[in-house]
Amino acid sequence: MGGGKSVRKLLVMICLCLLGFTGDANAWGWEAHKLVCALAEEQLSVDAKKMVSNLLADGSKLKGGQKSFPVSCLWPDEVKYSSRKGTYEHHFINVPNDANSIDLQRDCAALNCIAVGLQQALRYLSQPAKGDREKLRRAAALRFLGHYLADLHQPLHVGNASDWGGNKIKIRWRGKSTNLHALWDYDMLETMNITYPQSLPILRSVPSKQISGNVHSWLNESLLLARKVAYIKLDGRLIESGDSLGEDYFNRSKPVLLERMALAAARLAHLLNEIAAGRQPKAFSLKPG
């Protein structure tokens, strides 16, 4: 039985590579996801810490069992190709190349994008559990919220539909072939030696920014960064397949990556604190503004 599972996993990974999904296999890198949730956990109120602890315990029957909050935030990536295939599109939203703002009627017409995944997680977490089924659903929602909020803050998870958020843009980076999405998901973080939990002090030192707004405005933030930073060389030209990106691009991108991770953590903590206090977060709204 174990051998069969290993073969199936290997075949899945081979198929993903052939399809060009290598940059999304571990969306925004597993180290980054753990760091975001760990930093958020440090900012939780007493009530929120108790709520998270209870939800982790309630999630013991989920695939992977009971885990620490930082490790539990990896779970959505582990199940999006298997037991929760319907959540795959909840990790990103793609927009037309000439769009400078999100239009959910246009960009999420099938109600299958990161905005919907986040709203669903927030709704489930904001409702009391009346039985085992609801407890398990809330436990899963905690994991999804932690993961999706981090994904939202990676600019290329709000990228062009034509290039799958940079996945189709093949580039050279430090002597190796990769793609633009993968560069932002984990290549540059690896170059920065961003690891969990060693890099928590670095993120703690990042100045706090405005945590207000809602899912819609946060998506527009990432889209703007994708348009002005991720897709653009320093000379203002669009990055194209075959380009080599160097230290100038890296040095401009480093502070953006750190700021987005720290901001994702602060916003995640705020949402969980509001829910634990019995308040519906204003971020629940998907409306502009």
N, C-alpha and C positions, 0 to 999 in steps of 0.2 A: 504493500500500500504506500509506504513512504517513498519508494522508488518511483512509483507512478506519479505522485504529486510533484516530485522533483522534475520529472520529465515535462509535465504540463507547465510548470513554472518557467522552465527553460524555453519551451516553445512560445509561451506568451511574450517573454522578453525579446526573443528573436523577431517575432512578428512586429512588436512595437518599434524595434530599431529599423526594420525594413520600411515601416510606415512613416518614419521620421519623427517619432514621438520621444526621442531620447531626452530632449530638454524638459519634458513634462513628467518623466518617469518618477522623479522625486521632487515634485514641484517646490520651488524655492529652497531646495536642499533640506535634508532632514535636520542638519545642525541648526539652520536658521529657524525652522518651525519649532524646534525644542527651545531655542533661545527666546523666541517671541512669547511662548506660553509660560516659560519660567520667569521671565521678567514681568509678565502680567500677574503671575501668581504672587510675586513680591508686593504688588500694589493693591492686593485685595483687602477688603474690609474683613473684620472678624466673621461677620455673617456670610460673606461671600466665600471665605475659605471653608467654612462649615458646609455650605451648599456644594461646593466643588468636591469636597471629600465624600459627601453622601452620594453624589452623582457618579463618582468613580467607583464606589462600592456597588451602586446599582448596576453599573455596566460590567460587572464580573461575568455576565453571560454572553456579552458581545465577543465576537471573534478576537482573540488576543487577551481576553480577560481583563482583570483589574490592573491598572497601570498608574504610574505617576501622571500628573497632569501634563508635563512637558512631553512625555513619551506617548500619551494618549492622543496628542495632537498630530501624530504621524498616521494614525489609524485611517483617516479618510483616503489617504493615498494607497494604503494597503488593500482597501476593499473596492475601490472604484473600477477595477477591472474584473472583479469576482462577485462577491455576494451583494454588492451595491452598485451594479453597473449603471443604474439610473442616475447616479450622482456624478458621473464623469464630467458632464458639461457644467456642473456647479462650481468648478474650480477656475473658471475664466469667463470673460465676455469678449467677443470680437466685434469690431465696428468697421464701417467703411473707411478706406484710406484717407478720404478728405474730411472726415468728421472731426470736429473739435470739441464735441460734447456727447454725452450718452443720451440716447433716445431709447427707452426700454421697449416701446412699441415696435421700434425698428430692429433693435439689437437683441431683444429677448422675446421675440414674437411667440415662440413656442413655450414660453415660461420655463426655459431650461438654460439658466446661466447663473453666474455667481451671485447676482442680486437676489434671485429667487431662493437659492440655497441658504443665503444668510438670513433672509426674512423668515424662512421656514424654521431654521434653527432658533432664531430669536422668539418666534411664536411658541414653539414647543417648550422652550426653557421658561417662558413667562406664564405658562399654565401649570397649575398643580397636578400632580399625578394621582389618579384615582385607583390605580391598580398596577399589577406587574407590567402590563404592556406599556402603559404610559410612563412608568419609571424607566423602562429600557429605552423608550423613545427619547426621553429627556437626557438620559445618559449619552446616547448617540449624538444628540443635538449639541451637547457641550463640546464633544470632540470635533464636530463639524464646524461649530462657531470658531473655535480656536484656530482651526486649519484654514478655513475660508477667509477669515479676516486677515491672516498673514498673506495668503495668496492675493487678496485684493490690493495689498500695498506693494506688491511687486509690479512695476509699471507694465511689463509685457504680458501680464495676465489680463490687461485691458488694452489689447493691441489690435493690429490690423487683421481683418478676416482673410485678406488675400494671402497673407504669409503665415497664418496660424499663430499670431502673436510672436513672430520672429523665428518660429521653428523651421520655416522653409528658407531662411536666409543663412546660407552656409558661409562661415568665415574662418579665418585663421587667427588663432590666439596663442601667443607664446610658443610658436612652433608646432601647434597641433590643430587639427580640424575640429570644429565644433559648430554650433549654430547660435544665433543671437539670443534666442530664448534661454538656451542652456548656459550661455555666458552670464546672464543675469540670475538664473536660478541657482547656480552653484559654482561655476568656474571662477568668477571673480571673488566669491566668498572664500573658496579654497586658497586662492592666491593671497588673500588677506589673512589667512589662517584663522578664520572665524569658526570656532568649535564650541560645542556645549560640554560642560558648563564654563569652560575656561574664559570665554569671551563675554560673560555677563558684565564684568566691570567696565568693559569698553562701552557696552550699550547703556549702562547706568550713567555714564558720563555724557551721553548725548543730550543736549538741552531739550527740555520739554517744549512741545509745540501745541498748537490749538487742537484739542481732542473733540471739539463740538462738530456738529454737522450730522449728516445721515448717510446711508449707504450710497445714495445717488451722488451726493457731493464728493464722497470719498472716491468713488469710481472716476469722477471727472478729474480729481487730483492726479490719479495714476495715469489717466489718459494724457493729461497735459505733460507729465514727465516722460511718458513714452514718446510723445511728439517732439519735445524739446531736448531730450537727453538720450534716451535709449536708441532711437532710430537714426540719430544725427551724429555725423562726425564733427570735430571741432571747427572745420572750415565751412560748416553749414550744409554740406551735401548729405543726401540720404545714404545710409549704409546699404550696400548691395552684396549679393552672393559673390564670393571670390575675394572680397576685401580682407585685408589684414588690419586688425585693431591693435594699437600699441599703448604705451604708457600714458600718453596724453588723454586718451579715452578712459583708461582705467582710473587715473587720478581725478578726473571730473566725476566719475561714477561712484567712487568710494563713499563720499559723504552722503550721497543720495541713498545708497543701500543701507547705511547705518541709520540714517534718519527715518527711513521707511520702516525698518524693523522696530526701532524704539517707539515710533508713533503707533504702529500696529499693536504693540504690547500695551501702551497706555490706553488706547481705545478699547481693547479687549477687557482690560481691568475695569474700566468705567462701565461698560455694558454689564458685566457680571455683578458689579457692586449695585447698580441700579436694579437689576432683576432680584438680587438677594434682599434688597430693601423693599420689594413689593411694588416698584415703580416700573412702568413700561418705558424703555429707553426711547428717546426722541429719534435715535438712529433707525428705529423700526420702520420709519416711513421710507418708501421708495420714490417719493415725489421730489421733483427738483426744488432746491432751496434748503 
